[in-house]
Amino acid sequence: MDVRALEVFLHASETLNFSRTAEQLHLSVSAVSRTVQRLESDLGHELLTRDRRSMELTTAGRTFARYARDAVSRWQQVRREVSDESELTGELSLFGSVTASYRVLAPILDRFRQSHPRVDLMLQTGDQAEGVQRVLAGENDLSVSGRPPVLPERLAFLPLTESPLRIIVPAGDCAVRQHVMSLASLEDEGWRTTPFVIPERGVTRGLLEDWFASHHLQPRVTAQVAGHEAIVSMVALGLGVGIAPLLVIEASGMREQVDFLPLDAPLPPLSVGLCCLRNRLGTPLLSAFWEAARQAYAGGV
């Protein structure tokens, strides 16, 4: 199998755009298209469905992307061993929310780049709730994520910091704030009519549901959104009560537009860390990044 062809396919599977892949890899669009077509012919399955407006990976394409990423990584490792190179080269794919990228990843990236300047770091941002699944599916090498209550056996997790979870209400005078401030305690029946904005999925969704159950609360969920940043924005706009990690609230630019709801029974803190597939942790690139993360947070945050 042509390793360069695998690299072209992996790039196309990330951009989902032949023109962008061609531009960034200094190839022609037709060369990128021919490379993918040749791989599809060799495999006997379509890897990318494409029309004039969009492109997406097929089921076979997602499976092949995992193989290609592992094959390229192993090839790079063999080249280093054969040539006895002391300097790491290659590519690492990272995933995290926007907040995690500059609040959690930043010190790790600074340290890693200083030690391994020839490694290309590819960063994708999105809902942090997707981080664990993206690593398990082989879509990214590493992700910043909250620690799941039950850690999958295939996953390695390096805790980096903890962030308190806060129940937030609008700071401005509005119907939602007036309603919440009128409630005497968590046992108040008024919680049943309180509008809540909650995460669609993820670790914090589970923590919030457990907290509701432990206090026998059945709140009225009016919105389920992707990402904590969106929750902070919706609460600031007076659309409901929400939950978010303190580090997201402070980084959102809307800290003054929300207030913390004082609680006698606070939510448990969110453990934030780095995760990757356990069986890939021994590869040189992942091992080096893992160690850079450990060193960056050795003194705590």
C-alpha positions in Angstrom: 0.0 0.0 0.0 1.3 3.4 -1.0 1.8 5.4 2.3 1.6 8.7 0.4 -1.8 7.6 -0.9 -2.9 6.9 2.7 -1.7 10.4 3.7 -3.7 12.0 0.9 -6.8 10.1 1.8 -6.5 10.9 5.5 -6.2 14.6 4.7 -9.2 14.4 2.4 -11.2 12.6 5.1 -10.5 15.5 7.5 -11.2 18.4 5.1 -14.0 16.6 3.2 -12.9 18.9 0.4 -10.6 17.8 -2.5 -9.8 21.4 -3.5 -8.6 22.2 0.0 -6.6 19.0 0.3 -5.0 19.7 -3.0 -4.0 23.2 -2.0 -2.6 22.2 1.3 -0.7 19.2 0.0 0.5 21.1 -3.1 -1.2 18.7 -5.5 -3.8 19.0 -8.3 -7.4 18.3 -7.5 -7.4 15.6 -10.1 -4.4 14.0 -8.4 -6.3 13.9 -5.1 -9.4 12.5 -6.8 -7.4 9.8 -8.6 -5.6 8.8 -5.4 -9.0 8.2 -3.6 -10.4 6.4 -6.6 -7.4 4.1 -6.7 -7.8 3.3 -3.1 -11.5 2.7 -3.5 -10.8 0.3 -6.5 -8.2 -1.6 -4.4 -10.5 -1.9 -1.5 -13.6 -2.6 -3.5 -15.7 -0.1 -1.6 -16.6 3.5 -1.8 -14.7 5.5 0.8 -16.2 9.0 0.2 -19.6 9.9 -1.1 -19.5 13.1 -3.0 -21.6 15.4 -5.0 -21.4 19.0 -6.1 -22.3 20.4 -2.7 -20.9 18.0 0.0 -18.7 15.1 0.8 -18.8 12.6 3.6 -17.1 9.4 4.7 -18.9 6.1 4.2 -19.0 3.4 6.8 -16.1 1.7 4.9 -14.3 5.1 4.7 -14.4 5.5 8.5 -13.1 2.0 9.0 -10.4 2.6 6.4 -9.4 5.9 8.0 -8.6 4.1 11.2 -6.4 1.6 9.4 -4.7 4.3 7.4 -4.0 6.5 10.4 -2.5 3.5 12.2 -0.5 2.4 9.1 1.0 5.8 8.6 1.9 6.1 12.3 3.6 2.7 12.2 5.4 3.5 9.0 6.8 6.7 10.5 7.9 4.8 13.6 9.7 2.2 11.4 11.5 5.0 9.4 12.7 6.5 12.7 14.0 3.2 13.9 15.7 2.3 10.7 17.3 5.7 10.2 18.0 6.1 14.0 16.4 9.6 13.9 16.5 11.3 17.3 14.0 13.9 16.4 10.3 13.0 16.2 8.4 13.7 13.0 4.9 13.0 11.9 1.4 14.2 12.7 -0.9 14.2 15.7 -4.7 14.8 15.5 -6.2 16.6 18.5 -9.8 17.4 19.5 -11.2 19.7 22.1 -13.8 22.4 22.6 -12.8 26.0 21.9 -12.4 26.7 25.6 -10.3 23.5 26.2 -8.1 24.4 23.3 -6.8 27.6 24.7 -7.3 27.0 28.4 -6.2 23.4 28.7 -4.2 22.5 25.6 -2.2 25.8 25.4 0.5 25.0 28.0 0.9 21.5 26.6 1.3 22.7 23.0 3.9 25.2 24.1 6.0 22.6 25.9 5.6 19.9 23.1 6.5 22.3 20.3 9.7 23.3 22.1 10.8 19.7 22.3 9.4 18.4 19.0 9.2 21.2 16.5 9.0 18.9 13.5 5.7 17.2 14.5 2.6 18.6 12.8 -0.3 19.2 15.2 -3.8 19.1 13.7 -6.5 20.6 16.0 -10.2 20.2 15.5 -12.7 21.9 17.8 -16.3 21.0 18.6 -18.5 19.8 21.5 -16.4 18.4 24.2 -19.0 15.6 24.7 -17.8 14.1 21.4 -14.1 13.8 22.5 -14.2 10.3 24.0 -16.1 8.8 21.1 -13.9 10.4 18.5 -10.9 8.9 20.1 -12.5 5.4 20.4 -13.6 5.7 16.7 -10.1 6.5 15.6 -11.1 9.9 14.3 -8.5 11.7 16.5 -5.4 10.6 18.3 -6.1 12.6 21.4 -8.9 14.7 22.9 -9.5 16.9 25.9 -12.5 15.6 27.7 -14.3 15.3 31.0 -13.6 11.9 32.6 -16.5 9.5 32.1 -17.9 7.9 35.3 -17.0 4.6 33.8 -13.8 4.7 31.7 -13.9 2.4 28.6 -11.2 -0.3 28.9 -9.7 0.8 25.5 -9.2 4.3 26.8 -6.3 5.8 28.7 -7.1 9.0 30.6 -4.6 11.5 32.1 -6.3 13.9 34.6 -5.0 17.4 34.2 -7.3 19.7 36.2 -10.6 19.9 37.9 -13.3 22.5 37.3 -16.3 23.1 39.6 -19.7 22.7 37.9 -22.0 25.7 38.5 -25.7 26.2 38.2 -26.1 29.6 36.5 -29.0 32.0 36.2 -29.3 35.2 34.2 -27.7 38.2 36.0 -30.2 40.6 34.4 -33.7 41.1 35.7 -36.0 38.8 33.8 -38.8 36.3 34.4 -36.3 33.3 34.8 -34.3 35.1 37.4 -37.3 36.3 39.4 -38.8 32.8 39.4 -35.5 31.1 40.6 -34.9 33.7 43.3 -38.3 33.1 44.7 -37.6 29.4 45.4 -36.8 28.8 49.0 -34.8 25.5 48.7 -34.2 22.5 46.5 -37.3 20.9 47.9 -39.5 23.8 46.5 -42.1 22.6 44.1 -41.3 25.6 41.9 -38.3 23.7 40.5 -40.7 21.6 38.4 -41.6 24.7 36.3 -38.1 26.1 36.2 -36.8 26.2 32.5 -33.4 24.3 32.2 -30.9 24.5 29.4 -28.9 21.3 29.6 -26.2 19.5 27.5 -27.4 17.1 24.8 -25.0 14.4 25.9 -21.6 13.9 27.6 -20.2 13.6 31.0 -21.8 16.8 32.5 -25.2 15.6 31.2 -24.8 12.4 33.3 -23.6 14.3 36.4 -26.5 16.7 36.1 -29.1 13.9 35.8 -27.6 12.1 38.8 -27.8 15.3 40.8 -31.4 15.8 39.8 -32.3 12.3 40.8 -30.5 12.5 44.2 -32.6 15.6 45.1 -35.8 14.2 43.5 -36.0 17.1 41.1 -37.9 16.9 37.8 -37.1 20.1 36.1 -38.7 21.4 32.9 -36.0 21.0 30.2 -36.7 23.7 27.6 -33.5 23.3 25.5 -30.8 20.7 24.9 -27.7 22.2 23.2 -24.2 21.1 22.1 -21.4 22.6 24.1 -21.1 24.4 27.4 -20.3 27.7 25.6 -23.8 27.7 24.1 -25.4 27.0 27.5 -23.7 30.1 29.0 -24.9 32.2 26.1 -28.5 31.0 26.4 -28.6 31.6 30.2 -27.1 35.1 29.7 -29.9 35.8 27.3 -32.5 34.9 29.9 -33.7 31.7 28.3 -33.3 29.4 31.3 -31.1 28.0 34.1 -28.1 26.1 33.0 -25.0 24.1 34.1 -21.4 24.7 33.0 -17.9 24.2 34.2 -16.4 27.2 35.9 -13.5 27.4 33.4 -15.9 27.7 30.5 -18.0 30.4 32.3 -14.9 32.5 33.1 -13.6 32.2 29.5 -16.9 32.8 27.8 -16.8 36.6 28.0 -20.2 36.5 29.6 -19.2 36.1 33.2 -20.9 39.4 34.2 -24.2 38.3 32.5 -24.7 35.3 34.7 -24.9 34.6 38.4 -24.0 31.4 40.3 -26.9 29.8 42.2 -25.8 29.1 45.7 -26.6 25.5 46.6 -26.3 23.6 49.9 -25.6 20.5 47.8 -23.3 21.5 45.0 -22.6 19.4 41.9 -19.4 17.3 41.9 -16.4 18.8 40.1 -15.6 17.9 36.5 -12.3 16.1 36.1 -10.8 17.4 32.8 -8.0 15.5 31.1 -6.4 14.0 28.0 -7.5 10.7 26.5 -6.2 8.4 23.8 -6.4 4.7 22.9 -4.5 2.7 25.4 -2.9 0.4 22.8 -1.5 3.4 21.0 0.0 5.1 24.1 3.3 3.4 23.5 3.9 4.9 20.1 6.6 7.6 20.1 4.4 10.6 19.1 1.6 9.8 21.6 4.0 8.9 24.3 5.9 12.2 23.9 2.7 14.3 23.9 1.4 12.4 27.0 4.6 13.2 28.8 4.5 16.9 27.7 1.0 17.0 29.2 2.1 15.4 32.4 5.0 17.8 32.8 2.9 20.9 31.9 0.4 20.1 34.7 2.8 18.5 37.2 2.4 21.4 39.6 -1.4 21.5 39.3 -3.6 24.2 37.8 
